[in-house]
């Protein structure tokens, strides 16, 4: 064995560790058992040097790697065989070696077209047998009475397998994970608070990624099993993992917000100026939001696939069983307060009754503040797609509109020039449908900009439309300040008209305008069946009359485009038709109000006086009955959003792959866990 001397010294370099020598021998293509019959027994008694194993594989070119197939097959086989060994430490080291081997082969062959990882790792003829053996061992470890650290390592190995390729659907190894399902084992981890706290995040993440394997191409058993899962404990556990991650982020945001507010006017001024630029803090928050996209996709899959999961959305969580979210996901960019005198609020889920919807609405209010970059836009879109699924569901709507099921929700608002934002703006205790409307109004009012996020506005208005359709269909009279909704929608229409020259060249503003006007038509035609009082219906007419110039300008704009041959002609024509009842109301009441003012010798009437004129002249108003106001196109993922979710899952895969740590293990704690169980 070669050794080297230090310069100017007679002493020698320390000898290489034995495990490193074994790796070097093995990856030279030699059969190590010829010179050492106990090679495999010795290898799995030595702590793996993950970095060295990966380095040996990285040194090889593809041709050399293929020439070493037989040795790699043997190593894979020996690792799997060792998982049944009675010596606990051998099992742990075999799992860790498997993680390193598979991860290194994936990295080495990343981007190489036509390279077959199955043949390289196991060989085609033995692949099915090897993978069945591996998956059997993993299921046994995950579902049996084994140490938490061993379960953690099993989950890391599964994550290595699932995130091996950027596009999860191109990962051929996952065919064996489809055949030999780990669904039940992952679900079992979500049952009790202890295993959920330790492994819930990884279990939910794995389920989410496995659900997305070739979901548009073939039958996926994980989709089928998740869609029919009806175990309340498991579904609650699934929801609590999501709630924990989102809650921690919301808490960190609120604490930082309070710290900045407590620092006084100088901090406020700095924040106001700083928000105009891409700051380090903003970049860190974007990264944290992106890190939470994994649990958002999990929430989406739960809501989208499983009707039973809807029942957990409003399940009150005050039992203290929320699992902690992993620090590498959420707290990587969190810095402690610079002023130790600032007392940050303690995170206490017992303070107010909470549930997944409460937490999700609060999370949305933070995420929706930023639509500047593509990553942020994607996170906001994902939130709106989840809200779309929720607002279409009959049972979710019954929960959100239940007057006896009220919550206080802290909704954060974007600082803007024309309004002063007070910290910790908690809504009154109200049904969650009212809070959701508050959230939608806030989005509408705070994103009217030259670079209008059209798709997000369509989704936002679509959620509002679905809520109102439910109220109309079920005759639910939600106690709410509807004037907030009407004012925000009119402001949006006004913005579209004022910025027509800029916006109409880039997007179909008439499609959005039609959606908005049809919400008004719903109120006009059916409002008496679901508005909380006759006075609310009067206020609707007052708002339409008061802001009549907006609707007249909108009609004029639509008329112009409908008389020209262009891409927007059809939608412009549709808008002119949609505006017929709004214009009828304006044309009917305006002369009567003018006549009354003349008769009373008044120039500026009060709101009450105009409302009185409106009430007296309802009978002579003629409106058209418009069809299909309370219908909408049901949400479907494919084909419209398939590409979006493929990209979103790809982002989650990349982020997850970078955060998997299977190299660092506390050997003493692992041995202690084994001894305490046995």
C-alpha positions as a printed Julia matrix, in Angstrom:
678×3 Matrix{Float64}:
   0.0     0.0     0.0
   1.39    3.34   -1.04
   2.18    6.03    1.44
   3.5     9.55    1.09
   5.84   11.57    3.27
   5.26   15.11    4.41
   7.89   17.5     3.02
  10.62   18.18    5.54
   9.48   15.4     7.77
  10.13   11.74    8.17
   6.54   10.96    9.23
   4.07    9.44    6.79
   0.56   10.44    5.72
  -2.12    8.53    7.62
  -3.22    5.39    5.83
  -6.46    5.55    3.9
  -9.49    4.31    5.75
 -10.25    0.69    5.01
 -13.69    1.45    3.56
 -12.11    3.89    1.07
  -9.6     1.23   -0.02
 -12.49   -1.19   -0.53
 -14.36    1.34   -2.71
 -11.25    1.96   -4.83
 -10.66   -1.73   -5.34
 -14.3    -2.35   -6.17
 -14.59    0.46   -8.74
 -11.44   -0.63  -10.53
 -13.47   -3.59  -11.72
 -11.74   -6.18   -9.55
 -13.53   -8.98   -7.72
 -12.67   -8.12   -4.1
 -13.86  -11.48   -2.77
 -10.98  -13.26   -4.51
  -8.45  -11.74   -2.15
 -10.88  -11.26    0.74
 -13.7   -13.8     1.11
 -15.17  -11.72    3.95
 -15.32   -8.55    1.86
 -19.09   -8.04    2.11
 -19.28   -8.9     5.8
 -16.57   -6.35    6.5
 -17.96   -3.66    4.18
 -21.29   -3.34    5.99
 -19.63   -3.2     9.38
 -17.73   -0.08    8.32
 -19.39    3.31    8.32
 -19.97    4.33    4.68
 -18.0     7.26    3.3
 -20.75    8.66    1.14
 -18.69   11.42   -0.44
 -15.91    8.97   -1.34
 -18.32    6.46   -2.87
 -19.89    9.2    -5.01
 -16.42   10.5    -5.97
 -15.39    7.06   -7.23
 -18.45    6.92   -9.48
 -18.02   10.49  -10.69
 -14.44    9.69  -11.76
 -15.72    7.14  -14.27
 -16.82    8.03  -17.77
 -19.97    6.4   -19.12
 -18.07    3.69  -20.94
 -16.19    2.75  -17.78
 -19.43    2.83  -15.82
 -21.02    0.37  -18.22
 -17.96   -1.88  -18.0
 -18.44   -1.97  -14.22
 -22.08   -3.08  -14.47
 -21.43   -6.5   -12.97
 -19.73   -5.04   -9.92
 -22.52   -2.48   -9.48
 -25.16   -5.22   -9.79
 -23.33   -7.16   -7.09
 -23.12   -4.14   -4.78
 -26.84   -3.41   -5.22
 -27.7    -7.07   -4.57
 -25.5    -7.28   -1.47
 -27.05   -4.1    -0.06
 -30.57   -5.49   -0.47
 -29.56   -8.89    0.97
 -28.01   -7.22    4.01
 -31.34   -5.51    4.85
 -32.54   -8.87    6.22
 -29.48   -9.22    8.46
 -30.03   -9.46   12.2
 -27.15   -7.07   12.9
 -28.84   -3.68   13.09
 -25.86   -1.53   12.18
 -25.32   -3.56    9.0
 -28.91   -2.75    7.97
 -28.37    0.97    8.51
 -25.07    0.99    6.63
 -26.56   -1.04    3.76
 -29.4     1.49    3.42
 -26.98    4.4     3.5
 -24.8     2.72    0.87
 -27.86    2.16   -1.34
 -28.78    5.85   -1.03
 -25.27    6.89   -2.06
 -25.06    4.39   -4.93
 -28.42    5.23   -6.5
 -27.95    8.97   -5.99
 -24.47    8.88   -7.57
 -25.64    6.87  -10.61
 -28.54    9.28  -11.12
 -26.21   12.29  -10.94
 -23.67   10.68  -13.27
 -26.25    9.89  -15.94
 -28.34   13.05  -15.58
 -29.12   14.43  -19.02
 -27.67   11.44  -20.87
 -30.32   10.35  -23.35
 -30.92    6.65  -23.8
 -29.03    5.67  -20.67
 -30.82    2.89  -18.8
 -30.41    3.18  -15.06
 -32.23   -0.09  -14.38
 -29.76   -2.12  -16.4
 -26.83   -0.28  -14.79
 -27.98   -0.75  -11.19
 -29.49   -4.23  -11.26
 -29.56   -5.74  -14.73
 -32.81   -6.3   -16.62
 -33.04   -9.99  -15.78
 -32.81   -9.4   -12.02
 -34.44   -5.95  -11.71
 -37.95   -7.1   -10.81
 -36.69   -9.52   -8.16
 -34.21   -7.02   -6.68
 -36.75   -4.17   -6.5
 -39.43   -6.39   -5.03
 -36.98   -7.44   -2.32
 -35.98   -3.83   -1.64
 -39.58   -2.57   -1.49
 -40.59   -5.44    0.8
 -37.83   -4.48    3.23
 -38.78   -0.79    3.09
 -42.45   -1.56    3.74
 -41.45   -3.79    6.63
 -39.23   -1.11    8.21
 -41.76    1.7     7.7
 -44.78   -0.15    9.06
 -43.13   -2.29   11.76
 -41.75   -1.62   15.23
 -38.41   -0.2    14.16
 -36.39    2.84   15.29
 -37.41    6.25   14.0
 -33.94    6.81   12.54
 -34.27    3.66   10.41
 -37.64    4.82    9.1
 -36.09    8.21    8.33
 -33.35    6.54    6.28
 -35.94    4.44    4.4
 -37.85    7.6     3.51
 -34.63    9.25    2.34
 -33.91    6.26    0.1
 -37.4     6.51   -1.38
 -36.91   10.24   -1.95
 -33.61    9.51   -3.72
 -35.46    7.03   -5.97
 -38.38    9.37   -6.68
 -36.32   12.52   -7.35
 -33.66   10.88   -9.5
 -34.87   12.53  -12.71
 -36.07   16.1   -13.08
 -39.27   14.93  -14.76
 -40.71   12.37  -12.37
 -42.65   10.7   -15.2
 -39.41    9.82  -17.0
 -38.04    7.96  -13.98
 -38.22    4.33  -15.11
 -37.26    2.99  -11.67
 -40.62    4.21  -10.38
 -42.4     1.48  -12.31
 -41.24   -0.87   -9.56
 -42.51    1.54   -6.89
 -45.88    1.44   -8.66
 -45.91   -2.37   -8.7
 -44.66   -2.73   -5.11
 -46.68    0.03   -3.45
 -45.58    1.83   -0.3
 -48.87    3.75   -0.09
 -50.19    1.94    2.99
 -46.85    2.26    4.81
 -46.71    6.01    4.16
 -50.31    6.48    5.25
 -49.63    4.53    8.44
 -46.95    7.09    9.38
 -49.65    9.79    9.37
 -51.87    8.07   11.93
 -50.33    8.92   15.29
 -48.76   12.2    16.44
 -45.3    10.72   17.13
 -44.65    9.16   13.72
 -46.37   12.1    12.02
 -44.1    14.58   13.8
 -40.98   12.66   12.81
 -41.88   11.48    9.31
 -45.1    13.24    8.22
 -43.49   15.76    5.92
 -41.45   13.19    4.01
 -44.43   10.81    3.81
 -46.73   13.49    2.36
 -43.99   14.65   -0.02
 -43.45   11.11   -1.3
 -47.18   10.55   -1.8
 -47.42   13.82   -3.72
 -44.55   12.98   -6.06
 -45.7     9.39   -6.62
 -49.21   10.61   -7.46
 -47.66   12.7   -10.23
 -45.85    9.81  -11.92
 -47.25    9.54  -15.46
 -50.59   10.8   -14.16
 -51.81   11.72  -17.64
 -50.54    8.62  -19.42
 -51.36    5.49  -17.46
 -53.24    4.14  -14.46
 -51.38    5.26  -11.35
 -52.22    3.14   -8.26
 -51.27    6.01   -5.93
 -53.89    8.27   -7.55
 -56.52    5.56   -7.17
 -55.63    4.84   -3.54
 -55.43    8.5    -2.52
 -58.75    9.27   -4.2
 -60.64    6.54   -2.29
 -58.84    6.9     1.06
 -61.52    7.37    3.71
 -59.62    6.86    6.95
 -60.33    9.99    8.97
 -57.18    9.69   11.11
 -54.94    9.38    8.05
 -56.65   12.25    6.22
 -56.44   14.46    9.3
 -52.77   13.55    9.61
 -52.2    14.44    5.95
 -53.9    17.8     6.54
 -52.0    18.49    9.76
 -48.64   18.04    8.05
 -49.67   20.69    5.52
 -51.06   22.96    8.24
 -47.81   22.75   10.22
 -45.63   23.9     7.32
 -47.94   26.75    6.35
 -48.5    27.77   10.0
 -44.8    28.05   10.7
 -44.28   30.23    7.65
 -47.22   32.47    8.63
 -45.89   32.76   12.16
 -42.43   33.73   10.95
 -43.91   36.33    8.62
 -46.14   37.8    11.36
 -43.24   37.89   13.84
 -41.0    39.68   11.36
 -43.81   42.06   10.46
 -44.39   42.9    14.13
 -40.67   43.37   14.7
 -40.48   45.84   11.82
 -43.53   47.7    13.08
 -42.15   47.86   16.62
 -38.92   49.37   15.32
 -40.79   52.59   14.56
 -41.19   54.98   11.67
 -37.63   54.61   10.36
 -38.16   50.89    9.81
 -41.51   51.59    8.13
 -39.86   54.08    5.78
 -37.06   51.61    5.02
 -39.58   48.87    4.31
 -41.6    51.14    2.06
 -38.57   52.09    0.01
 -37.09   48.61    0.16
 -40.26   47.02   -1.16
 -39.69   48.88   -4.43
 -36.56   46.85   -5.02
 -35.65   43.17   -4.92
 -34.15   42.96   -1.46
 -32.32   40.15    0.25
 -35.29   39.71    2.54
 -37.66   39.5    -0.42
 -35.41   36.96   -2.1
 -35.28   34.86    1.05
 -39.07   34.98    1.39
 -39.48   33.92   -2.23
 -37.26   30.94   -1.5
 -39.31   30.06    1.56
 -42.54   30.32   -0.43
 -41.06   28.13   -3.13
 -40.05   25.6    -0.46
 -43.68   25.4     0.62
 -44.87   24.63   -2.91
 -44.38   20.94   -2.09
 -47.06   21.02    0.62
 -49.26   23.24   -1.57
 -49.15   20.6    -4.31
 -49.97   18.03   -1.62
 -52.95   20.15   -0.54
 -54.06   20.49   -4.16
 -53.88   16.72   -4.74
 -55.83   16.07   -1.54
 -58.58   18.55   -2.42
 -58.65   17.65   -6.11
 -58.63   13.86   -5.78
 -60.31   13.02   -2.49
 -63.84   14.11   -1.56
 -63.3    12.77    1.96
 -60.33   15.11    2.45
 -62.68   18.1     2.19
 -64.1    17.18    5.61
 -60.69   17.79    7.2
 -60.35   21.34    5.85
 -62.47   22.86    8.6
 -61.53   20.26   11.22
 -60.57   22.3    14.28
 -56.97   21.65   15.29
 -56.45   22.56   18.9
 -54.98   19.29   20.16
 -51.38   20.37   19.94
 -50.65   17.46   17.62
 -49.43   19.54   14.73
 -46.11   18.13   13.56
 -43.19   20.51   13.29
 -42.2    21.31    9.76
 -38.61   20.45    8.84
 -36.19   23.28    9.45
 -34.45   22.79    6.14
 -37.73   23.56    4.4
 -38.79   26.68    6.21
 -36.22   28.26    8.41
 -33.19   28.28    6.16
 -33.34   32.02    5.64
 -34.81   33.09    8.94
 -32.75   35.48   11.01
 -33.34   36.24   14.68
 -34.47   39.75   15.62
 -31.64   42.24   15.8
 -33.19   43.87   18.83
 -33.43   41.43   21.7
 -35.91   43.73   23.45
 -38.54   43.07   20.81
 -40.89   40.42   22.13
 -42.16   38.25   19.31
 -45.52   36.54   19.7
 -45.3    32.94   20.77
 -46.71   30.48   18.28
 -49.69   28.93   20.02
 -52.22   26.9    18.08
 -54.37   26.89   21.23
 -54.8    30.68   21.2
 -57.61   30.61   18.62
 -59.39   27.62   17.14
 -57.72   26.96   13.82
 -57.9    24.59   10.88
 -56.32   24.01    7.52
 -58.57   26.52    5.75
 -57.82   29.26    8.29
 -54.1    28.66    7.89
 -54.32   28.4     4.11
 -56.25   31.69    3.77
 -53.65   33.45    5.92
 -50.86   31.89    3.86
 -52.56   33.04    0.65
 -52.76   36.6     1.94
 -48.94   36.6     2.28
 -48.1    34.79   -0.95
 -50.51   36.87   -3.03
 -48.68   40.08   -2.17
 -45.9    39.27   -4.63
 -46.46   38.57   -8.33
 -43.26   40.15   -9.63
 -41.35   37.04  -10.7
 -42.39   33.79  -12.39
 -41.76   31.71   -9.27
 -44.04   33.94   -7.2
 -46.7    33.95   -9.92
 -46.68   30.15   -9.97
 -47.17   29.98   -6.2
 -50.11   32.39   -6.39
 -51.63   30.45   -9.29
 -51.33   27.23   -7.31
 -53.16   28.91   -4.4
 -55.96   30.04   -6.71
 -56.32   26.58   -8.28
 -56.71   25.11   -4.78
 -59.31   27.78   -3.97
 -61.09   26.97   -7.24
 -61.38   23.28   -6.28
 -62.58   24.21   -2.78
 -65.15   26.73   -4.03
 -66.63   24.14   -6.43
 -67.18   21.56   -3.73
 -70.65   21.42   -2.21
 -69.5    20.17    1.19
 -66.62   22.68    1.42
 -69.09   25.45    0.66
 -71.49   24.23    3.32
 -68.63   24.37    5.85
 -67.46   27.8     4.75
 -70.99   29.27    4.8
 -72.02   27.73    8.13
 -72.99   30.67   10.35
 -72.22   28.59   13.44
 -68.67   27.8    12.29
 -66.81   31.09   12.62
 -63.11   31.91   12.84
 -60.87   34.92   13.24
 -58.28   34.95   10.48
 -55.25   37.21   10.26
 -55.15   38.41    6.65
 -52.05   40.37    5.66
 -52.42   43.33    3.32
 -49.97   44.74    0.82
 -48.63   48.22    1.74
 -49.82   50.7    -0.91
 -49.52   54.42   -1.4
 -53.24   55.17   -1.15
 -53.89   53.33    2.11
 -52.32   52.83    5.49
 -51.92   49.2     6.51
 -52.39   48.49   10.18
 -50.41   45.55   11.53
 -52.18   42.34   12.54
 -55.43   43.05   10.72
 -57.51   40.21   12.1
 -60.92   39.79   10.56
 -63.89   39.56   12.93
 -65.09   36.11   13.87
 -67.06   35.17   10.76
 -67.82   32.26    8.43
 -64.86   31.28    6.28
 -66.74   32.23    3.1
 -66.68   35.85    4.3
 -62.93   35.61    4.96
 -62.38   34.13    1.51
 -64.28   37.06   -0.03
 -62.07   39.45    1.99
 -59.04   37.68    0.52
 -60.36   37.96   -3.05
 -61.22   41.63   -2.62
 -57.72   42.3    -1.32
 -56.16   40.61   -4.35
 -58.36   42.52   -6.79
 -57.58   45.89   -5.21
 -53.82   45.39   -4.85
 -52.76   44.06   -8.28
 -54.09   46.59  -10.76
 -50.87   47.33  -12.59
 -49.67   47.85  -16.15
 -48.31   44.3   -16.16
 -51.74   42.95  -15.24
 -51.66   39.31  -14.03
 -54.63   38.4   -16.24
 -54.68   34.66  -15.53
 -54.65   35.28  -11.78
 -57.49   37.8   -12.07
 -59.58   35.31  -14.06
 -58.98   32.66  -11.4
 -59.75   35.14   -8.6
 -63.03   36.31  -10.18
 -63.85   32.66  -10.94
 -63.6    31.74   -7.23
 -65.89   34.66   -6.31
 -68.36   33.56   -8.99
 -68.43   29.99   -7.65
 -69.13   31.19   -4.1
 -72.03   33.35   -5.28
 -73.42   30.52   -7.43
 -73.49   28.3    -4.33
 -75.3    31.0    -2.34
 -77.85   31.46   -5.12
 -78.35   27.72   -5.61
 -78.72   26.94   -1.9
 -80.36   30.27   -0.94
 -77.66   31.0     1.62
 -77.78   34.55    2.95
 -74.2    35.27    3.99
 -73.89   38.2     6.37
 -71.26   40.23    4.57
 -70.49   43.79    3.5
 -71.15   43.11   -0.18
 -70.34   46.7    -1.04
 -66.65   45.72   -0.63
 -66.99   43.17   -3.43
 -68.95   45.5    -5.72
 -66.53   48.39   -5.2
 -63.5    46.21   -5.95
 -65.07   44.81   -9.14
 -66.07   48.28  -10.35
 -62.54   49.51   -9.64
 -61.2    46.66  -11.75
 -63.52   47.57  -14.65
 -62.47   51.2   -14.34
 -58.81   50.16  -14.49
 -59.42   48.11  -17.65
 -61.12   51.06  -19.35
 -58.47   53.58  -18.32
 -55.63   51.34  -19.49
 -57.31   49.96  -22.58
 -54.66   51.16  -25.05
 -51.88   49.4   -23.21
 -53.71   46.27  -22.05
 -55.83   45.39  -25.09
 -52.7    44.97  -27.23
 -51.37   42.29  -24.86
 -54.39   40.41  -23.49
 -58.1    39.78  -23.83
 -59.45   42.28  -21.33
 -63.0    41.74  -22.57
 -63.04   38.14  -21.36
 -62.25   39.33  -17.83
 -64.77   42.18  -18.11
 -67.51   39.71  -19.13
 -66.79   37.57  -16.05
 -67.0    40.63  -13.79
 -70.19   42.01  -15.34
 -71.87   38.61  -15.11
 -71.25   38.61  -11.36
 -73.2    41.88  -11.23
 -75.89   40.25  -13.38
 -76.12   37.42  -10.85
 -76.75   39.95   -8.1
 -79.23   41.91  -10.22
 -81.22   38.86  -11.32
 -81.1    36.67   -8.2
 -79.76   38.9    -5.44
 -83.09   38.99   -3.61
 -82.73   35.23   -2.98
 -79.32   35.31   -1.3
 -78.39   38.85   -0.22
 -78.69   39.24    3.56
 -81.41   41.91    3.46
 -83.56   44.02    1.08
 -81.32   46.93    2.02
 -78.33   45.1     0.49
 -80.2    44.85   -2.82
 -80.91   48.59   -2.69
 -77.21   49.27   -2.04
 -76.31   47.26   -5.15
 -78.45   49.55   -7.3
 -77.02   52.59   -5.57
 -73.46   51.49   -6.43
 -74.37   50.83  -10.07
 -75.99   54.25  -10.39
 -73.23   56.05   -8.48
 -70.54   54.53  -10.71
 -72.56   54.67  -13.92
 -69.77   56.46  -15.8
 -67.56   53.36  -15.46
 -70.2    51.14  -17.05
 -70.95   53.66  -19.8
 -67.25   53.96  -20.63
 -66.97   50.17  -20.61
 -69.93   49.89  -23.0
 -68.45   52.49  -25.34
 -65.14   50.64  -25.39
 -66.87   47.31  -26.12
 -68.96   48.93  -28.87
 -65.83   50.23  -30.55
 -64.09   46.86  -30.62
 -67.24   45.0   -31.65
 -67.5    47.1   -34.83
 -64.0    46.2   -36.03
 -62.63   42.92  -37.34
 -60.13   41.78  -34.75
 -59.38   39.01  -32.27
 -61.34   40.78  -29.56
 -64.54   41.35  -31.58
 -66.43   38.3   -30.33
 -65.71   39.0   -26.66
 -66.5    42.7   -27.15
 -69.91   41.78  -28.62
 -70.53   39.49  -25.68
 -69.69   42.3   -23.26
 -72.15   44.7   -24.89
 -74.84   42.06  -24.45
 -73.88   41.37  -20.82
 -74.14   45.09  -20.0
 -77.79   45.34  -21.1
 -79.32   45.03  -17.61
 -76.75   47.28  -15.93
 -77.42   49.96  -18.56
 -81.18   49.43  -18.21
 -80.91   50.13  -14.48
 -78.81   53.25  -15.08
 -81.09   54.54  -17.85
 -84.2    53.83  -15.79
 -83.19   55.39  -12.48
 -80.96   58.29  -13.56
 -83.8    60.41  -15.08
 -86.0    59.72  -12.07
 -83.26   60.81   -9.69
 -82.64   63.94  -11.78
 -86.36   64.73  -11.78
 -86.58   64.25   -8.04
 -83.56   66.52   -7.48
 -85.1    69.21   -9.66
 -88.39   68.9    -7.8
 -86.61   69.16   -4.45
 -84.27   71.93   -5.67
 -81.24   69.88   -4.64
 -77.9    69.47   -6.4
 -76.18   66.94   -4.14
 -78.45   64.24   -2.77
 -77.55   61.99    0.13
 -77.26   58.22   -0.22
 -80.5    57.72    1.71
 -82.37   60.08   -0.62
 -81.2    58.22   -3.73
 -82.04   54.88   -2.12
 -85.55   56.15   -1.44
 -86.0    57.05   -5.13
 -84.71   53.61   -6.11
 -87.14   51.8    -3.81
 -90.12   53.71   -5.21
 -89.29   52.94   -8.83
 -88.51   49.21   -8.86
 -91.94   48.31  -10.24
 -91.5    50.14  -13.52
 -88.05   48.68  -14.22
 -87.85   46.1   -17.02
 -84.91   43.71  -17.15
 -83.95   40.84  -19.47
 -83.62   37.34  -18.07
 -80.09   36.24  -18.95
 -79.27   32.55  -19.22
 -76.52   30.54  -17.53
 -75.46   33.2   -15.07
 -75.14   30.6   -12.31
 -73.17   28.08  -14.33
 -69.44   27.78  -14.85
 -67.01   25.42  -16.49
 -66.05   22.79  -13.95
 -62.38   22.69  -13.07
 -60.3    20.08  -14.87
 -56.54   19.76  -14.58
 -56.01   18.33  -18.03
 -55.39   19.75  -20.56
 -55.42   23.4   -19.45
 -53.2    23.11  -16.39
 -51.28   19.91  -17.13
 -48.16   21.75  -18.28
 -48.28   24.0   -15.22
 -48.34   21.06  -12.81
 -45.6    19.23  -14.69
 -43.39   22.3   -14.24
 -44.45   22.76  -10.61
 -43.68   19.13   -9.72
 -40.35   19.44  -11.53
 -39.52   22.41   -9.31
 -40.48   20.43   -6.19
 -38.3    17.5    -7.36
 -35.28   19.77   -7.88
 -35.68   21.46   -4.5
 -36.19   18.13   -2.72
 -33.21   16.47   -4.38
 -30.92   19.25   -3.16
 -32.13   18.94    0.43
 -31.92   15.15    0.93
 -29.24   14.43    3.52
 -28.5    10.74    3.95
 -24.79   11.19    4.73
 -24.96   12.58    8.25
 -26.14   10.1    10.88
 -25.7     9.98   14.61
 -24.52    6.41   15.07
 -24.81    6.48   18.86
 -28.45    7.6    18.81
 -29.29    4.96   16.19
 -27.73    2.2    18.28
 -29.54    3.53   21.34
 -32.88    3.42   19.48
 -32.28   -0.15   18.37
 -31.34   -1.26   21.87
 -34.39    0.43   23.43
 -36.74   -1.37   21.0
 -35.09   -4.78   21.21
